[in-house]
Amino acid sequence: MDNLARIDTVQNSGMDVWSVSRLNQTISQILQSESAIQGIWLEGEIFNLTYHNSGHIYFSLKDQKSTVNCTFFKGANQKLKGLRLQVGMQIMAYGGVSVYQPRGNYQFNVQRVTLAGEGELRLRIEQLKKKLHQEGLFSPEKKRPLPFLPLTIGVATASTGAAIQDIIRVSRYRFPEINILLAPCVVQGEGAVSSIVSAIQALNDPSLDVDVIIAGRGGGSFEDLMAFNEEPVVRAFADSRVPIVSAVGHEIDSPLTDLAADVYAPTPSAAAEKVVPVRQDLEQMLDDSDYRMANALSQRLRNVKDRVIRVSTSGVYENPMAILKHPAETLQWQLRELQSSMQNIHVQSLRSLERFSHLPMLYQRELDRHSSNYSLLSERLDNFSPLATLKRGFSVVRDRNGKVIRKGTELKKGEEVELLFAEGKAKATVQSSEASWH
């Protein structure tokens, strides 16, 4: 009873009591949201390896002090083509930490696996890729189209490898007469870089008349393909005067030469298919072109014949002067139209002039009226003119200053005055003056 009482006390105390599931779920959310332990590379030795029937792979990684359980689910491990994990294998696994909530165990979810030692190489490749990209070495503008029908193919690969055999087989099958010029080179291991560069440079010799180059090798491990990620080889691809195809067989990662080449192919066989056309297809194309050209020429010939027949049976052919008949008729019609138009214009002009025939009479009437008014006004002006007054026997008296004298009292005895007549003038001396002559 005491124990039951204690349990009841805890349940009713208002404390935040978690379930185990809630705890595991919370831990899972915290770990998966922690960026420091997500998207990391983990290096260690494989043990407790299990390939499950579901396609998932379960294993543990260990170092000298610790171990961790790992899950490599089917969707992610499909990229492991050609590589089978084994106990004791030293690997680098890329992924992040998660929690298996039913048991409360944490584990490392693997997304990608590489053999230990590849990590440093991949980092170096990424740095080189970034550098060459900034230089414009991979620019699409630098890519050149492959020749439509190459006469000579240059191949830079190992002379004893499967790559050259595949290229020869596919090329001869597609176009038996194609010329294949091999520049043998080492494609992996010591000396591969300089050997590949020398082979590409040799095939660029103008005297060889190489139309296109296929450079590469068959499939291999990441380390086997490293030569095609080295800077001198990548630059040799980019600097090739002749259009070049990168044909490096690979399962997952593409070498940098794929980016530097004008065209890339996943395998040497695929490269040969890209470069060499099928002769039967070309022959069919020529047959189709020949058929279309023949039809076009036949149709053109028929059109020309029809035209000749129409011309030879026309009246113009029998009477060449008939060709002038229609232009002459047209000219006559236009001349008649012009004459008719001119006549209409003349009639309209005469009618317009008739409307103005009364203008002289109106002008004379107005002239007479204004002349009469002018005479009347002139007569009136003469009546008020001083000269008219003088002509009637009057005169104008002015003193020495030119002032007109209107009253006798304005003059003084002995004063000189000027007399103005209708014709001429005179000077006189005043003998006497009176205020009025009445």
SULDAQUI-V838891 format. One line per field, one symbol per residue. ss: DSSP state (~ for helix, > for strand, _ for the rest). psi: psi as a letter, one per 30 degrees, with the letter a starting at -180 (. if undefined). burial: I if it has 24 or more other ideal C-beta (glycine too) atoms within 12 Angstrom, else O. A space follows every 10 residues. Layout:
ss: ???
psi: ???
burial: ???
This chain:
ss: _~~~~~~~~~ ~________~ ~~~~~~~~~~ ~~~_~~~>>> >>>>>>>>>> >_____>>>> >>____>>>> >>_~~~~___ _________> >>>>>>>>>> ____>>>>>> >>>>>__~~~ ~~~~~~~~~~ ~~~~_____~ ~~________ _>>>>>>___ _~~~~~~~~~ ~~~~____>> >>>>______ _~~~~~~~~~ ~~~__~~~__ _>>>>>>___ _____~~~~_ ~~~~~~~~~_ ___>>>>>__ ______~~~~ __>>>__~~~ ~~~~~___~~ ~~~~~~~~~~ ~~~~~~~~~~ ~~~~~~~~~~ ~~__~~~~_~ ~~~~~~~~~~ ~~~~~~~~~~ ~~~~~~~~~~ ~~~~____~~ ~~~~~~~~~~ ~~~~~~~~~~ ~~~~_~~~~~ ~____>>>>_ ___>___~~~ _____>>>>> ____>>>>>_ ________
psi: eeeeeeeeee fgfgljklle eeeeeeeeee effjffgkhl kkkakklhkk jlffflkkll klaffllkkk kjlefegffg kfkkklkfkj lkkkblklkj eefgklljjk fkklkkffee eeeeeeeeee eeeffgfgkf ffkklkkeik ekkkkjlkfg lfeeeeeeee eeeejegkkk jkjklkflak feeeeeeeee eeffkfffhk ekkkkalala leeegfeggk eeeeeeeefk ekkkkjijkl edkklffeff leklkfleee eeeeeklkee eeeeeeeeee eeeeeeeeee eeeeeeeeee efgleeeejf ffffeeeeee eeeeeeeeee eeeeeeeeee eeeefgffee eeeeeeeeee eeeeeeeeee eeefkeeeee fggllkkkaf ggkkkfkfff llkfkklkkk lejallklkk elklekg.
burial: OOOOOOOOOO OOOOOOOOOO OOOOOOOIOO IOOOOOOOOO IIIIIIOOIO OOOOOOIIII IIOOOOOIII IIOOOOIOOI OOIOIOOOII IIIIIIIIIO OOOOOIIIII IIIIIIOIIO IIOOIOOIIO OIOOOOIIOO OOOOOIIOII OIIIIIIIOO IOIIOIIIOI IOOIIOOIOI IIIIIIIIOO OIIOIIIOII IIIIOOOOOI IIIIIIIIII IIOIIIIIII IIIIIIIIII OIIIIIIIII OOIIIIIIII IIIIIIIIII IIIIIIIOOO OOOOOOOOOO OOOOOOOOOO OOOOOOOOOO OOOOOOOOOO OOOOOOOOOO OOOOOOOOOO OOOOOOOOOO OOOOOOOOOO OOOOOOOOOO OOOOOOOOOO OOOOOOOOOO OOOOIOIOOO OOOOIOOOOO IOOOOOIIOO OOOOOOOOOO OOOOOOOO
